[in-house]
Amino acid sequence: MKPVRPRYTKINAEVDRLLTAANVKKAPVPVEKIAAAVGAEVVYRNFNDEVSGLLIRKKGSVVIGVDNKQALQRQRFTIAHEVGHLLLHDGDEVHVDKHFRVNLRSSLSSKAEDVEEIEANAFAAALLMPMAFLIRDLQGETLDIDDEIKIGELAKRYGVSVQAMTFRLMNVFALDRGR
């Protein structure tokens, strides 16, 4: 059954379980290791900018396909996104993600029309940028969301794009840009 609204509590619990099982205690999260731990093989192919990633489930095997022409940070997000689909959604044998945006909300997500995509993006963000890690790494610091240098350093440490880190920090710490 398709979820009718994002299940953030379930997403956070699943991410915590995965990180604990893989004994991950600091960034960057080894997303390929996590994918392997849940039974998925990650393969890289040139999808000619048609597809960001795909998930294939067939006869007990799982393959996550990643566009090898994308930036490394985008590839990591794609893997985490597809792991989210694998763990959160019963699905078709093949699930294809065409150019989802890494800023946690696609054009469909912003309209809350595709709950599974919202969940997979939230899962990827939580897996790659765990709240507990961010809190620990920022302890005792004042964070200015417009501090491009600090955000860039965090993005590099976590292996994500500056855009993804900015949105994650805004979501985790309920920060805004003066709007």
N, C-alpha and C positions, 0 to 999 in steps of 0.2 A: 504494500500500500504506500502510495506517495505521501510524504509529509505535507501538511497544509500550511505550516509555518516553520521557520528555522528552529532546530532543536539544539540551541547553543550549549545547554547543560550536557547533553549527550556527546556533543562534539568535544567539549573540554574534558570530559571523563575519558573518552576514547584516546585523545591525545596524551593525557596524563598516563594512561595505561601503557601506551606504546613507548613513551619516553622512559618510563620506569623499567619496562621489560628489556629495552635495549641499553639500559644503564647510561642514558644520555644526560649529562649534568651541565653542559655548557654549549654555547653556540660555536660553530655552526652545527646544526642538527644534520647527521648523516642520512639524508633522505633516501638514498639508494639502499642503504642498510635497512632502513625501516620498511621500504617496499619489499625487499627480500624477506624480511621477517614475517610479513603478512602473506607471503607466497607469490609475490609478483616478480616477474622478470622485466627489467627495464631495457628497452631497445631504442636506439637512436637511428632515425632515418630522416632523409630530406623529404619533407612533405610539401615543398614548393610554396611555402607560405599559405597553404590551404587549410592546414590543421595545426593547432598548437600541441595537442596531445590526444591520445585515445586509449581506451581501456577495452581489452578483449578478454572475455571469460569463455573458455570452451573446454569441455571435458576435463574439468578439474585443474586446468592450468590457467594462469592469468598473465597477460602481457600488457605492460604499459608502454605505449609508443610515444616518443618525444621527438619533436622537430629539432634536428641537430644544427640547424642554422640560427636558432634563437640564441640570445645571450644566455650565459651560464645561469644567471639569476632566474631568468624566465624558465629555463629547463627545470631547475629545482622546484619552482612554484608549480609547474605542470605536473611533475611527479607527485608532489604532495596533494595537489588537486585531485589527481586520478586515484590516489590511495584513499582520499576522502570518499569518492564515489564508490570504490570497492567496499569500504567498511560500512558506509552509511546507507547505501541504496541497492536494493535488489534491482537488477536491471537486465537489459538486453545483453546478448552476447557481445555486442560491440557498442561502445559509447564513444562518440567523437566530440571533441571540444574544438570548435572553430573560433580562433582568435578571442578567447575570453580575456578580459582585461585583468591585469594583475593588481589593480587598485582595489580589489575585494568586491567590486560591484560592476557588473556588466550593464549594458543598456537594459537588458531584461531584468537583471537583479535590482536595479534602481526602481523598477516598477513593481518589484516583488511578484513577478509573474512566474519565475522558475525557481521554486524553493530549493530544488536539488542543486542548482548551480550556486545559489547563495550559500548553501551548506558546504559544498565542496570548496568554495573560496574561503569561507570562514575556517574550515578545517585546515586548509593549506596555510593560512596565516597563523593559526594557533600552533600548528606543528613546527613551522619554520621560525617563528618568533614567539616562543612560549611566554605567557604572561609572567610566570615566576622568574624566568631568566631575565626578562626586561626589568622587572622590579629590582632584582638583585643588582643588575648592571648599572642601574640608574640611582641606586640608593645614595642618599646624601647629596644628589645633584639637583639643580633646578633645570628643568627642560624647557627650552623655548622651541616650539614647533617650527619656527622660522630659522632656527640655527642650522643652516645647510651643512656646516662642517661637522657638527655633532651627529646629525641625522645620517650623514654620509659615512661617518666612522662606524656607527651602529649597523647600517646596512651592510657594509663590508664585513664586519664581524659575523653577522648572521647569514651572509651569502644571499642577500635579497636585494631588490632594487630600492633606490631611495624612495620612490613612490610607494612601494609596498610597505616600507618601514614607516613612512609618514602616516599612512592610513592606519596601520596597526597601532601606532602610538596614540593617534587621535581616538581610536576605538577603545583601547585599553585604559587610557588615562582620562578619557572624556575631555580631551583638549579641543580647543577650537582656535581658529585663526582670526579672532576678533569679529566674527560674523554675528 
